[in-house]
Amino acid sequence: MGDPILKLPSIVRTARAVASAAVLLCLGMAPLASAQVALRVSDTPNDAGHSIDIQWIAPDEHPAQWVVARRAGAEGAFETIATIDGSATSYNDVGEGVEDGVAYQYRITALPEDASLASAISEPVSAHPDWFDTTKGNVLVVTLLFFICLFFYIGQAQQGKTWTFRHIPGLAAIEEAIGRATEMGKGVLYIPGVQDIDDIQTIASMILLANVSRTAAKYETPLNVPTNSPAVYTVAEEVVKSGYQDVGRADAYRAEQVRYITTEQFAYVAAVNGMMLREKPAANLLLGAFFAESLLLAETGHSIGAIQIAGTANVHQLPFFVVACDYTLIGEEYYAASALLSNDAKLLGSLKSSDTVKIVLMIIVVVGCILASSGLNSFGEWWSTTR
């Protein structure tokens, strides 16, 4: 049977091997026979593909650097893909070099070279895109909340339900400006921005133009609409014509009220400024998407003494409108104005639902701040979108 004392080293080695295998099994890694560094390779979760995560347990004395190598398939040659700091314990292989559905194997080696710090070759792993990002459950909750509110409030609006919204001075001033132009015997100049009809700000401007054209027709006030796009010209012409018909003044509409100028930005501005200086309208309505031309238009209108109401969602142009115009619809007020003036159930429902969701989010922020101040961070972390 032999001396039991002689068997002790082999028993100790066996026990150590079993213990190491158990530790690796708990960590989700396959035990490696003779390697000092154990690799765990997996597809990156919650991503769009082309990404593989590599993790390892660094030894107590790590090298100066790690060399990460990769190969496609089980028979190809390894190629170095990165050299990283020796204190690192993970690496994300991401980019065009990682093709979805292709099985890759990895290994890491020490630099300077040390055979005792080399890893075994990993199991084959392939990258693939995920249908859902499970870390964005909070976004799903907010989206579902918005659509539930949207359909509910649209249904309420269609049944005749009305709500009270915050008073917007610039919105109320539109009819006042047209009335002033009527009293002075002058016209109204409506500028729908410099973007094409596929821009959401231009679409909102057409909704506002419908209300302006109805008011101008009712007061028998001349209305001029210069446009910078053939598509905007076509839509604006129909909108103004319909506005005159809605108040029974179809005979007062003139085709030259809506004009196509040019698609060139500053040529359009020069033409519109010329119209202001020649015709001297009593009211200028600048409602739409504006860029570098905003101050040029607003300053010219101010120089002729016209009452000016501007509105845009381009925040970088708002300061120019604020200083040069009498009233300015700031940011969301511009979209809210189009909904309030149109009195359309769908637009009013969407406005009410967006306000409701904003209130809910503000409550969530306040509650999160209170809990975080008390040391409870899990609520705020769940709502984070940067995880």
VMD Tcl script that draws the C-alpha trace (Angstrom):
set ca {
  {0.00 0.00 0.00}
  {2.99 2.32 0.46}
  {3.74 5.00 2.99}
  {0.74 7.31 3.61}
  {3.11 10.22 4.25}
  {4.45 9.94 0.69}
  {0.91 10.36 -0.67}
  {0.32 13.64 1.17}
  {1.71 16.02 -1.55}
  {-0.45 14.41 -4.23}
  {-3.49 14.67 -1.98}
  {-2.78 18.36 -1.40}
  {-2.38 18.98 -5.15}
  {-5.65 17.17 -5.85}
  {-7.45 19.20 -3.19}
  {-6.10 22.43 -4.63}
  {-7.21 21.44 -8.14}
  {-10.71 20.59 -6.90}
  {-10.91 23.90 -5.01}
  {-9.76 25.87 -8.07}
  {-12.29 24.11 -10.26}
  {-15.04 24.91 -7.77}
  {-14.10 28.61 -7.70}
  {-14.06 28.81 -11.47}
  {-17.37 27.00 -11.68}
  {-18.93 29.54 -9.30}
  {-17.62 32.33 -11.51}
  {-19.13 30.75 -14.62}
  {-15.74 29.83 -16.12}
  {-14.47 26.55 -17.42}
  {-11.44 25.26 -15.46}
  {-8.20 25.50 -17.38}
  {-5.65 22.76 -17.06}
  {-2.29 24.55 -16.87}
  {-3.00 28.26 -17.35}
  {-2.52 30.89 -14.68}
  {-5.16 33.20 -16.20}
  {-8.72 32.00 -16.73}
  {-10.70 33.64 -19.52}
  {-14.45 34.15 -19.64}
  {-15.65 35.17 -23.10}
  {-19.25 36.05 -23.93}
  {-21.35 38.02 -26.38}
  {-21.90 41.56 -25.18}
  {-25.46 41.79 -23.82}
  {-27.99 44.43 -24.86}
  {-26.06 45.63 -27.89}
  {-26.39 45.88 -31.66}
  {-23.88 43.11 -32.34}
  {-20.24 43.22 -33.45}
  {-19.06 43.07 -29.82}
  {-17.61 40.38 -27.52}
  {-16.68 40.76 -23.84}
  {-13.49 39.20 -22.48}
  {-12.91 38.93 -18.72}
  {-10.26 37.28 -16.59}
  {-9.02 37.02 -13.03}
  {-5.68 38.77 -12.85}
  {-2.89 37.11 -10.84}
  {-1.52 38.76 -7.72}
  {1.53 39.97 -9.62}
  {0.24 41.14 -12.99}
  {2.53 41.94 -15.90}
  {3.19 45.41 -17.29}
  {0.82 44.77 -20.20}
  {-1.55 42.19 -21.65}
  {-1.59 41.23 -25.30}
  {-5.08 40.22 -26.48}
  {-5.20 37.94 -29.51}
  {-8.12 36.61 -31.54}
  {-8.76 34.06 -34.25}
  {-11.80 33.09 -36.29}
  {-12.62 29.40 -36.09}
  {-10.62 26.71 -34.35}
  {-7.80 26.29 -36.87}
  {-6.80 29.83 -37.89}
  {-3.79 31.79 -36.70}
  {-4.11 34.21 -33.78}
  {-3.68 37.89 -34.50}
  {-3.03 40.60 -31.94}
  {-5.98 42.97 -31.60}
  {-4.95 45.04 -28.57}
  {-2.23 45.69 -26.03}
  {-3.67 46.91 -22.73}
  {-2.51 47.78 -19.22}
  {-1.50 44.87 -17.01}
  {-3.90 45.89 -14.24}
  {-6.91 45.43 -16.55}
  {-9.22 42.49 -16.00}
  {-11.50 42.90 -19.02}
  {-11.55 43.93 -22.65}
  {-14.37 44.65 -25.06}
  {-13.66 43.53 -28.62}
  {-15.97 45.73 -30.67}
  {-15.99 47.04 -34.20}
  {-16.07 45.96 -37.81}
  {-13.46 43.29 -37.09}
  {-16.07 41.29 -35.18}
  {-18.63 39.81 -37.56}
  {-21.96 38.62 -36.24}
  {-22.42 34.87 -36.32}
  {-18.69 34.07 -36.66}
  {-17.18 32.02 -33.83}
  {-14.05 33.58 -32.34}
  {-11.49 32.26 -29.88}
  {-9.31 34.43 -27.67}
  {-6.20 34.22 -25.54}
  {-4.13 36.72 -23.60}
  {-0.39 36.67 -22.95}
  {1.89 38.73 -20.75}
  {4.20 41.44 -21.99}
  {7.13 41.00 -21.25}
  {6.54 37.40 -22.18}
  {5.91 35.06 -19.27}
  {4.63 31.57 -19.99}
  {3.18 31.27 -16.48}
  {0.86 34.22 -17.18}
  {-0.58 32.98 -20.47}
  {-4.20 31.99 -20.69}
  {-5.64 28.92 -22.33}
  {-7.56 29.34 -25.58}
  {-11.15 30.32 -24.87}
  {-14.24 28.50 -26.01}
  {-15.63 29.72 -29.37}
  {-18.02 32.64 -28.97}
  {-19.98 34.55 -31.64}
  {-21.53 38.00 -31.48}
  {-25.13 38.72 -32.34}
  {-27.47 41.73 -31.97}
  {-30.16 41.73 -29.30}
  {-33.77 42.54 -30.06}
  {-34.25 44.38 -26.78}
  {-31.96 46.32 -24.45}
  {-33.11 45.19 -21.02}
  {-31.34 48.13 -19.34}
  {-33.76 50.54 -21.04}
  {-36.88 49.29 -19.34}
  {-37.38 52.77 -17.90}
  {-37.64 54.19 -21.43}
  {-40.29 51.58 -22.26}
  {-42.28 52.56 -19.18}
  {-42.24 56.26 -20.10}
  {-43.12 55.48 -23.72}
  {-46.07 53.31 -22.72}
  {-47.22 55.97 -20.27}
  {-47.11 58.61 -23.00}
  {-49.10 56.56 -25.50}
  {-51.69 55.58 -22.89}
  {-52.15 59.26 -22.02}
  {-52.13 60.21 -25.70}
  {-54.96 57.89 -26.74}
  {-56.93 58.66 -23.58}
  {-56.76 62.45 -24.03}
  {-57.42 62.31 -27.77}
  {-60.56 60.30 -26.99}
  {-61.55 62.87 -24.36}
  {-60.99 65.75 -26.82}
  {-63.06 64.04 -29.49}
  {-65.92 63.75 -26.98}
  {-65.83 67.50 -26.43}
  {-63.65 67.65 -23.32}
  {-61.77 70.94 -22.95}
  {-58.77 71.81 -20.79}
  {-57.27 75.03 -19.56}
  {-53.71 75.64 -20.74}
  {-51.25 78.31 -19.70}
  {-51.81 81.68 -21.33}
  {-49.27 82.40 -24.08}
  {-48.97 86.18 -24.64}
  {-47.50 85.84 -28.13}
  {-50.41 83.66 -29.22}
  {-52.99 86.15 -28.02}
  {-51.07 88.96 -29.72}
  {-51.49 87.47 -33.22}
  {-55.09 88.63 -33.56}
  {-54.14 91.96 -31.98}
  {-51.39 92.45 -34.58}
  {-53.76 91.71 -37.45}
  {-56.32 94.10 -35.96}
  {-53.67 96.82 -35.74}
  {-52.77 96.28 -39.39}
  {-56.47 96.62 -40.27}
  {-56.78 99.91 -38.38}
  {-53.69 101.31 -40.11}
  {-54.84 100.17 -43.55}
  {-51.66 98.15 -44.04}
  {-50.93 94.49 -44.61}
  {-49.61 91.50 -42.70}
  {-46.40 89.72 -43.75}
  {-46.25 86.05 -42.80}
  {-42.81 84.41 -43.07}
  {-42.97 80.59 -42.64}
  {-39.25 80.02 -42.10}
  {-36.56 78.74 -44.44}
  {-37.01 74.97 -44.20}
  {-38.92 72.69 -46.58}
  {-42.35 71.24 -45.94}
  {-40.92 68.02 -44.45}
  {-39.62 69.96 -41.43}
  {-41.89 69.72 -38.37}
  {-41.52 73.45 -37.70}
  {-42.78 74.27 -41.19}
  {-45.75 71.95 -40.69}
  {-46.60 73.74 -37.44}
  {-46.23 77.05 -39.28}
  {-48.82 75.96 -41.84}
  {-51.26 75.25 -39.00}
  {-50.67 78.75 -37.63}
  {-51.01 80.20 -41.15}
  {-54.48 78.69 -41.44}
  {-55.63 80.66 -38.40}
  {-53.87 83.83 -39.55}
  {-55.47 83.63 -43.02}
  {-58.95 83.21 -41.52}
  {-58.45 86.23 -39.25}
  {-57.00 88.34 -42.08}
  {-59.91 87.42 -44.36}
  {-62.43 88.25 -41.64}
  {-60.84 91.67 -41.06}
  {-60.26 92.24 -44.79}
  {-56.56 92.75 -44.13}
  {-54.03 92.17 -46.95}
  {-51.92 89.08 -46.27}
  {-48.63 88.27 -48.01}
  {-46.81 84.95 -47.64}
  {-43.36 84.71 -49.29}
  {-42.02 81.13 -49.38}
  {-38.60 79.66 -50.10}
  {-39.66 76.26 -51.39}
  {-41.98 75.05 -54.16}
  {-43.51 72.50 -51.78}
  {-44.10 75.11 -49.07}
  {-45.56 77.44 -51.70}
  {-48.06 74.79 -52.83}
  {-49.18 73.96 -49.29}
  {-49.30 77.59 -48.17}
  {-51.42 78.53 -51.19}
  {-53.99 75.87 -50.34}
  {-53.95 76.80 -46.66}
  {-54.56 80.50 -47.31}
  {-57.21 79.78 -49.93}
  {-59.01 77.45 -47.50}
  {-58.79 80.08 -44.76}
  {-60.58 82.62 -46.92}
  {-63.22 80.05 -47.88}
  {-63.81 79.11 -44.22}
  {-65.02 82.63 -43.40}
  {-66.97 83.05 -46.63}
  {-64.49 85.38 -48.32}
  {-63.27 83.16 -51.16}
  {-63.77 86.04 -53.59}
  {-61.26 88.19 -51.67}
  {-58.39 85.72 -52.11}
  {-55.73 86.71 -54.66}
  {-53.21 84.27 -56.11}
  {-50.34 86.76 -55.67}
  {-50.81 86.71 -51.88}
  {-48.64 83.57 -51.68}
  {-45.38 83.81 -53.62}
  {-42.45 81.53 -54.26}
  {-39.19 83.48 -54.01}
  {-36.13 81.21 -54.12}
  {-34.53 78.31 -52.27}
  {-31.30 80.28 -51.74}
  {-31.27 81.31 -48.10}
  {-29.88 84.86 -48.25}
  {-31.40 85.64 -51.64}
  {-34.76 84.82 -50.03}
  {-33.91 87.08 -47.08}
  {-32.93 89.96 -49.42}
  {-36.23 89.62 -51.28}
  {-38.30 89.54 -48.08}
  {-36.43 92.51 -46.63}
  {-37.13 94.39 -49.86}
  {-40.85 93.63 -49.49}
  {-40.77 95.00 -45.95}
  {-39.06 98.22 -46.97}
  {-41.33 98.82 -49.99}
  {-44.71 97.73 -48.62}
  {-44.11 98.55 -44.94}
  {-46.54 96.01 -43.42}
  {-47.98 96.84 -40.01}
  {-47.38 93.33 -38.68}
  {-44.64 90.76 -39.32}
  {-45.24 87.16 -38.26}
  {-42.02 85.11 -38.32}
  {-43.13 81.59 -37.47}
  {-41.09 78.58 -38.52}
  {-37.50 77.33 -38.68}
  {-34.96 80.16 -38.81}
  {-31.19 80.20 -38.82}
  {-28.60 82.92 -39.59}
  {-31.21 85.09 -41.31}
  {-33.33 85.55 -38.17}
  {-31.73 88.81 -37.03}
  {-31.61 90.21 -40.57}
  {-35.36 89.78 -40.92}
  {-36.22 90.92 -37.40}
  {-34.02 94.03 -37.56}
  {-35.53 95.11 -40.88}
  {-39.02 94.64 -39.50}
  {-38.11 96.62 -36.41}
  {-36.72 99.47 -38.54}
  {-40.09 99.99 -40.27}
  {-42.00 100.04 -36.99}
  {-43.99 96.84 -37.56}
  {-45.35 94.86 -34.64}
  {-43.46 91.57 -34.77}
  {-44.39 88.15 -33.41}
  {-41.79 85.40 -33.83}
  {-41.70 81.74 -32.97}
  {-39.20 78.97 -33.55}
  {-37.90 75.80 -31.94}
  {-34.30 76.64 -32.91}
  {-33.05 77.75 -29.51}
  {-29.87 79.30 -30.93}
  {-32.00 81.90 -32.79}
  {-34.37 82.76 -29.94}
  {-32.14 85.50 -28.42}
  {-32.28 87.46 -31.67}
  {-36.05 87.25 -31.81}
  {-36.39 88.18 -28.14}
  {-34.43 91.42 -28.54}
  {-35.88 92.47 -31.92}
  {-39.53 91.35 -31.73}
  {-42.49 92.37 -29.61}
  {-43.53 88.81 -28.77}
  {-41.66 85.54 -29.05}
  {-43.01 82.00 -28.86}
  {-40.17 80.18 -27.12}
  {-39.47 76.52 -27.87}
  {-42.47 74.38 -27.01}
  {-44.77 77.40 -26.97}
  {-44.44 77.44 -30.74}
  {-45.83 73.90 -31.07}
  {-48.42 74.51 -28.36}
  {-49.66 77.55 -30.27}
  {-50.33 75.50 -33.38}
  {-52.34 72.99 -31.32}
  {-54.34 75.65 -29.48}
  {-55.15 77.67 -32.59}
  {-56.14 74.64 -34.66}
  {-58.45 73.29 -31.94}
  {-57.82 69.84 -33.43}
  {-58.62 66.94 -31.07}
  {-55.47 65.02 -31.95}
  {-53.18 68.00 -31.43}
  {-54.88 69.04 -28.19}
  {-54.73 65.45 -26.92}
  {-51.02 65.20 -27.70}
  {-50.40 68.55 -25.97}
  {-52.26 67.43 -22.85}
  {-50.50 64.02 -22.79}
  {-47.04 65.58 -23.12}
  {-47.80 67.94 -20.23}
  {-49.02 65.01 -18.12}
  {-45.88 62.96 -18.77}
  {-43.71 65.97 -17.93}
  {-45.47 66.34 -14.58}
  {-44.94 62.63 -13.87}
  {-41.23 62.89 -14.73}
  {-40.86 65.94 -12.48}
  {-42.41 63.98 -9.62}
  {-39.99 61.10 -10.31}
  {-37.03 63.52 -10.20}
  {-38.18 64.99 -6.87}
  {-38.77 61.56 -5.32}
  {-35.40 60.34 -6.63}
  {-33.62 63.34 -5.09}
  {-35.30 62.76 -1.73}
  {-34.41 59.05 -1.74}
  {-30.84 59.73 -2.88}
  {-30.43 62.25 -0.04}
  {-31.50 59.46 2.33}
  {-28.90 57.08 0.89}
  {-31.35 55.06 -1.20}
  {-29.92 55.18 -4.73}
  {-31.59 52.17 -6.34}
  {-34.65 54.17 -7.46}
  {-32.56 56.80 -9.21}
  {-30.23 54.21 -10.73}
  {-33.18 52.35 -12.28}
  {-34.28 55.52 -14.07}
  {-30.79 56.26 -15.36}
  {-30.30 55.95 -19.14}
  {-26.49 55.75 -18.96}
  {-26.15 52.30 -17.46}
}
mol new
graphics top color blue
foreach p $ca { graphics top sphere $p radius 0.5 }
foreach p [lrange $ca 0 end-1] q [lrange $ca 1 end] { graphics top cylinder $p $q radius 0.2 }
display resetview
